Every structure is written in C-alpha cells, then in structure tokens.
Amino acid sequence: MPDPNPAALNFLLSRRSRPAKTLGLPVPTREELRPILEAALRSPDHGKLEPWRLIVLTRPALERLATLVEERGAALERAPEDIAKQRSQYADAHLAVAVIATPQQSDKVPEIEQTLSAGAVCTALLNAALAAGWGANWLTGWASHDPDFVRDGLRLAPGEWIAGFIHIGTEGAAPPERPRPDMDAKVAWIEA
Ligand SMILES: Cc1cc2nc3c(=O)[nH]c(=O)nc-3n(C[C@H](O)[C@H](O)[C@H](O)COP(=O)(O)O)c2cc1C
C-alpha cells in the first residue's frame, strides 16, 4: 500500500522560486542552513560518485565576486548592461550557495549522468530552502561559464564547473504565478 505524505506532495505542487532581486535579510544562519545543505547532498547519484560540492557565499564573498565580475566583463568586452545585471546578482545578494559539478572518472557512470546529479542537487537545495520557509532562486549567468571568473572567484579546479548559484533569503514581494506546462502536451502514455 502507498504511504502518502500529503504535505510533501502539496509543497511540490505549489512550490515556486522567488526572484533573487526580491530576497533580503534575514538569511539563514549556519545552523539553519545545515539541514538545507544536508537535503541537497541527499540527491540521486549513480554509482555514489558524489560528483558535486557546495560553496556557501556570504556577503563579503559576494561583494568580492561583484567586483571581479566587473573586471571580467570589461576584459571580455561585454555590453555594459550585461555587466551591470551580472554584477547586481552578486552585489545585491546576502547569501548564495554555489553548486559545483566535480565530474569523476568512471567507466560505469557517463559524465552526462553526473551532470544530471549536479542538477538534482540544485533542485533539492532550492526546494529544501523553500520548504524551510525561505525565498530561493537558482541563477547562473554568463560569469558562471567564464573559466577565469570561476577560477579566480571561487578557486574552482580545472574540470569543475558551476551548476548554479542558489540564492536564499527572505521574500520581499510575492512573485506573480508563472504559467506552468500543459501536462497533456508534455506527458505521453505508452500502454502497449
Ligand atoms: C540551470 C538554470 C539556470 C538558471 N539561470 C537563471 C538566471 O541566470 N536568471 C534567471 O532569471 N533565471 C534563471 N533560471 C530560472 C529560474 O531559476 C527559475 O527556473 C524560474 O525563476 C522559475 O522557477 P520555479 O519553477 O521554481 O518557480 C535558471 C534555471 C536553471 C535550471
């Protein structure tokens, strides 16, 4: 017999991200963040390779990244509005957790499956933060894919990459509902 958990199902049926720019103080303390991180690390992972790790970024680190992103944007000759938008992602944030994909050599588990597991960590972290009552948002942006930025800003090793920054804080304004996929258009049943 199924053993339903209606509260968990209702949460999944109503969950939604909160835009990072609407998130403010307070942010979770270390103690409050621990179970959220623990839930994220409890993600599906073929072969138990743990091909990911987390970096918690507090305000001083985010301010440093905001400065670095301006330097990198200028060096890459990106449009001023691109630089300003990416800068504010860090400059306006109070807490973010970077999910780092750390692909492992494996004869059994293809790298694409390790990538999927890193995405699962991002989703679990996002959902755990929302379930704990915080606002949260999964962001990337061009700087996430800039090798110099991730090396200098986050000390990523060669081969590591950013799966996402999960911004966490207190919701300011409630976001409008986002149109959700049409289930009939997205789900096929094969019964024979
Ligand atoms: C890998 C990934 C990267 C994303 N990066 C951004 C981003 O940089 N900026 C942005 O506005 N939304 C970004 N999003 C979208 C939001 O995180 C989110 O999907 C959207 O706000 C709706 O979220 P919800 O379905 O949880 O309500 C990204 C989503 C994913 C999966």
The ligand as a Gaussian input file, in Angstrom:
#p B3LYP/6-31G(d) Opt

LIG

0 1
 C       20.387000      25.940000     -14.825000
 C       19.464000      27.092000     -14.603000
 C       19.958000      28.384000     -14.635000
 C       19.115000      29.473000     -14.471000
 N       19.645000      30.729000     -14.512000
 C       18.823000      31.792000     -14.425000
 C       19.363000      33.105000     -14.486000
 O       20.582000      33.298000     -14.574000
 N       18.490000      34.140000     -14.426000
 C       17.131000      33.948000     -14.298000
 O       16.371000      34.917000     -14.262000
 N       16.601000      32.698000     -14.192000
 C       17.414000      31.634000     -14.262000
 N       16.893000      30.366000     -14.157000
 C       15.421000      30.200000     -13.982000
 C       14.951000      30.263000     -12.540000
 O       15.833000      29.680000     -11.622000
 C       13.632000      29.507000     -12.344000
 O       13.625000      28.337000     -13.092000
 C       12.434000      30.304000     -12.675000
 O       12.517000      31.503000     -11.961000
 C       11.129000      29.568000     -12.294000
 O       11.319000      28.845000     -11.146000
 P       10.218000      27.953000     -10.405000
 O        9.686000      26.980000     -11.401000
 O       10.997000      27.292000      -9.299000
 O        9.160000      28.877000      -9.887000
 C       17.724000      29.259000     -14.275000
 C       17.232000      27.953000     -14.186000
 C       18.083000      26.883000     -14.354000
 C       17.512000      25.476000     -14.278000

